[in-house]
Amino acid sequence: MIRLPDATGTVRDYTPRTAPALPAAGEGPLTSRIVFSAAHVVADPFADTTPDGPAAVDWDATLAFRRHLWSHGLGVAEAMDTAQRGMGLDWAGAAELIRRSGAEAKAVGGRIACGVGTDQLGAGPFTLDQVRTAYEEQLAVVEETGAQAILMASRALAASATGPDDYLKIYGELLRQAAEPVVLHWLGPMFDPALTGYWGSEDLDAATDTFLEIIADHPDKVDGVKVSLLDAGREVALRRRLPQGVRCYTGDDFHYPELIAGDEQGFSHALLGIFDPLGPVAAQAVRTLDTGDTAGFRALLDPTVELSRHLFQTPTRYYKTGVVFLAWLSGHQEHFTMVGGLQSARSLPHFARAYELADGLGLFPDPALAQARMKSLLAVYGVEQP
């Protein structure tokens, strides 16, 4: 028994499950979909840091979590916003993460793609040439590791661009020099308000046209697009307009089961932050889909959506806190500390509900450990337990 507070301030009793419901790691690659989990970083809890100082990362625990994801057949999307890019992890830390994870991927045969951005620039304003140069620097680091590149949306470009032509110019130059096909990343303002008006317009229809024009101009250099707009209908419409051979990787943490399952005209692959805590379940679901069992796939993944929507609730950009919280409860790390002090970004009722939903799904490998850790957090807040 554990006593949990809710959003009204009421403390009530909850009886946790006693056994997990997690599948064992499957054998062989996933075949019907390409699935990336955007992975979090584990902070060094003993480092003497400040919220605005350089990140201190526990490299052993961080790489161990990536091996956990690879063991289930998932790819790792590295140094993305789930890893707190621009929210505690600076470019120096991200570059080290990319190099270490790239080497680890080679050692274990894991699939990896890494985020390329412009976050070394800091505060602006900047010229378009400075933005392009920053992208080029990061692209070179990723390509040196042998990882696939994900061209992330850039705060600096959003602030510096005067219209669609500037996006066409910068992305065109980057795609022409990319050694291998890249993934283009469209991250909506709900994940980062500084990206409002990306692709040159706040009108999403106009922005989509510019996005598609970039792809149409360089189809041989675009492996796929990662769409994080939390709008399933818009993603499906975009997916149907992509050139043949260009994949759609859903980044929609609200509607991922239906988008991955697809329809008679196609489907989305996946690059999702929610697949950090859901890694084993996501892998089992896709293995079920590999057999042609769409209903079985949905039966496994649909029940997880309530948890995902909870973690990604407004303000959505703080979903990383819930992801790391669940990693701690699951035993993937020994503490609940985040780079930049972001463990303070969600409320105690939010954590309590996340625990309850994850426990209900059977996500914790050791439910007793998760309960003990949850009680320790509640004690810090003064919630007495029976």
N, C-alpha and C positions, 0 to 999 in steps of 0.2 A: 504494500500500500504506500502511496505517495500523495502528498497534498499539493495541488497545483493552483496557482492564481489565474484568473481569467481577466479579460479586458474590463470587466465591471468592478474589479477589486475584490471579487468573491474568491475565497479559497475553498476548494472542494477536493474530495477524495477521488483518486484514480488508481485502479488496479492494473499494473503493467502485465504484459504477457510474460511467460516464463521461458519460452523457446523462440529462437529466430525462425524466419521463413525465407532465409536467403539461399539461393542456389549455389552449388559448387561451381568453381570455374569451369567453363566449357572448353572443349578441345577444338583446335583449328580456328581459322578465321571466320568472321561473319561474312556471308556471301551475298545476301540480297540488298543490303544497304551498307554504305560507308558511315561509320558512327564514331564521332570524336566526342570525348568528354573534355570540356574546358576545366582544367584542374587548378585548385587553389594552392597557395604556398603556405608552408608552416613557418611561423615566426620563431626566432630564438628567444625564449622567455627570460633568459638570464642576461641578455644584452642590455647595457645601460643606454637606452635610446630615448628619443622624444618623438611626439607625433609628426613633427615636420622635419625630422632628421632622416638620414639614409636608413633603408630597411635592413634589419638583421634577420637573416634566414637560417633556419635549421635545415641544412642541406640534406642530411641523412634522412630525416623524416619526410622531407619534401620529395625526394627521389623514391623513397619507399612507397609513397602513395601512388606515384606514377607506375611503379611496377605492379601494384595492386590492380590498377586499371588495365594495364597491358595483359595481365594474367587472365582477364575475362574476355580478351579479344577486342577490346575497345582501343581506338586511337586516342592520343593525347593532343589536345589543342593547347599549346604552351604559350605562356606570357600574354594571355588575353586579359579581358577585364575581370574574369574570375580570379586571376592571379593578382588582382588589385593594381593593374597598370593604371597610373594616374590617380590612384587612391591609396597610396602608401608605398608602392613599389616603383622606384625611379628607373630610368633607363640603365644605369650602371648595374642595378640589381637584376633587371630583366635580361640584360645581355649575359650576365653570369648564369642565370637560370636557363637561358636558351642553350648556352654552350654545354652546361652540365647535363641537361635533359637530352640534348642531341647525342652526346656521347653514350648516355645510358640507353637510349633507344637503339643505337647501333649494337650495343652489347647484348641486348635481350631480344633484338629483332622486332621492336615495337614500332608502330606507325606513329609519326609525329608531324605536326604542322605548327609553325610558330608565328606569333604576331609581329608585324612590322608596322611601326608607327612613327611619330615625330615628337615623342614626349621628352626627348633630351633638350628641346628648345625652351621649355619653361614658359614664362609669360611673354606675350607679344608686345607690339605687333611685329610681324615678320613679312619679308618679301616672299613671293612665290618661289624664287630661286632658293631661298633658305629652307623653305618647306621641302622642296624637291631634294635638296642635298641631305636633309635629315632623314628622309625616307630612304635614300640611297645608302646611307651609312648603316641603317638597321637592316636593310635588305642584304647587304654584303655579309653581315654577321650571321644571319639565318642561313644564307646559301653556303657559307663556309662550313656549317655543321652538317650539311646534306639534308636538312629538313625542308619540307614544303613551306612556302611563304604564304602568310595571310596578310593582305594589305588592309590594315585596320583603318577605320575612320579617324581623321586627324583633327583635333581641336584647333591646331594652328592653321590648318587649311580652311576650316569653317570660319575662322576669324578673319582670314586674309583674302579669301576668294570674293570676287565682286559679282560672280554669276556663273552659270553653267560652263561657259567657255574655259574658265580657269580650272575646273575639275577635269574637263576633257583634255586640257593641256598637260596637267600634272600626271594624271593617271596614264595618259597615252605615253608619256616619256618613261614612266616606270615600267609599264608593260613591255615596251619595246626592248628594254635592257634586261628584263628578268630572264634568268637562265632556264627556268622551267615554268610551266603553267602555275598560276597562283590562285588563291581564293580571294575574292573581293568581299569585304565585310561592310554591311550597312547596319550600323548600330543606331537605333532610334533614340530620340531625346529623353525617353523615359529611363534609359540606362545612363545617359550622360546629357544633361541639359545644354552643355557647351556645343553639342552637335546639332542643335536646332537649325533647320534650313540646309542640311547637307545635300550635296549634289546641286546646290545653287538655288533652291526654292523650298519654302515651307509648304507649298502645294505638292502633296505626295504624288499626284499624277504626273506633274511636270518633272519632279525629281526622278521618278521611275523612268521617264523617257530619256533623261540624261544618262542615268545608270545603264540602261540598255544600249544606248548609243556607244558608250565606252566599250561595252562587251562586243557589240557588233563590229567595231573597228579593229578588235584584237581577239577574235574567238580562239585562235590557236594558243594564246597566252593566258586564257582564263579557264582553269579547271572547273571552277564553280563559284557560286555566290552564297554568302552566309547572310541570312536576312533575320534581323532581330527587331521587328516592329510590333510584335504581339497582336497582329491582325491576320488571322488565318486566311480570310478571303483575299486580302491583298497579296499575300504570299503565293496563293494558288494562281492568281491572275498573272503575277510576275513569272512564276515557274512555267506557265504555258507559253510565255513569250520568249523564253530563253532560246538561243541558237542550239541546234542539235549538238549533243556532246558536252554541253555546259551544264553541270549539275547544280541543283539547288540544295543547300544545306540549311535545314531549318534551325533557327535560333529562337524559335517561339516557345518559351517555357510555359505558356498557357494552353497550347493546342497541339503539342508535339505528337500525341498518339495518332490523331486523324491525319496529320500532315505526313508522317512517316508511312503510315498505312497506304495513303494515296487514294486515287480514284482511277476511273477508266482511262484518264488522259495522262497519268503520271503520278509521281510521288516525290517526296523530299528525302534526302539523306539527312544526317543530323550532326550538328555541332552545338552542344548544349551545356550550359552551366549546371543545370539540374541533374545531368548525368554524372556529376561528381559524387553526390551522395547516393544516386540511384544506379551506379555502375553495374553491380551484379544483376539487378533486376532488368535493367535496360538490355544487357547482353543476352539474358535468357529470353526476353521478349523477341529480340531480333532473331535469335536462333530458331524460335518458334515460327517467325515469319519466313525464315529461310526455307521451311518445309512447305510453305504455301498456306499455312494456317493463320489467316488474318484475324479470325475471331479469337483464337488463342492469344495472339499478340495483343489484341485490344484488352482481353480479359486480364492480362498481366500488367499492362501499362496504364490503362484508364484509371484504376484506383489511386495511382500516384499523383494525379493531377491536382487534387486538393492540397496536398503537401507543397507541390511546386508553386501553386498560386499563392499559398501562404508565404513562402520564402521570398517570392518576387513581388509581394504587395508594395504599394506606394509607400515611401519612395523606393522605386525598384532598384536603384543603383546599390542599395545596401543589402541586396540578397547575399552578398559574399559572407556576411556575418552569420547568417543561418547555415550556410554551407559548411563553414569552419566549425560552427557549434556542433553540427551533426557528425563531423569527422572526429571531434573530441569524444562525444558520447559513444561513437562506434569503436573507439580504441585505436584509431589511426594516428593519433598524436596524444601526448601526455598532458596537454594543457589547453586552455581556451584563451590564448593570447594571439592577437593579430598584428601584422605590421601596420603602423600608423595608429595603433590603439583602436582599431575599428570594431573590436569586440563590444564597445559601448554603443554601437549604432542602432541596436534594437532593444526593445523593452523586455522586462521579465515576462509579462504575459505572452509576448510573441514567442519567446524561447519555450515557455511551457506548452503552448499549443504545437509548436514544431516537434517537441519531444513526444507529445501524445500522438500526433499523426504518424510520425516515423515509427513509434512503437507499435501502433495499430497495424502498420504495414509489415511488421516483422523485419525492419531494416537493420536492427542492431545485432551484430554477431553474438554479443554477450549481453542479454537484457539486464542481468543483475549489475553488470558494470555500468551500463547506461543509467540505470536507476540510481546507483550510488553517486555517480558524477552529477546527475541532475539534482539530487538532494544536497550535494555540496554547494552547488550554485545557489539553490534556494536559501541555504543557510546564510550565505553572504548577504542576502537581501532581507534576512530576518523572518523567513517563513519557517515556522516550527513544524516538525514532522512527528508522527505518532511513534 
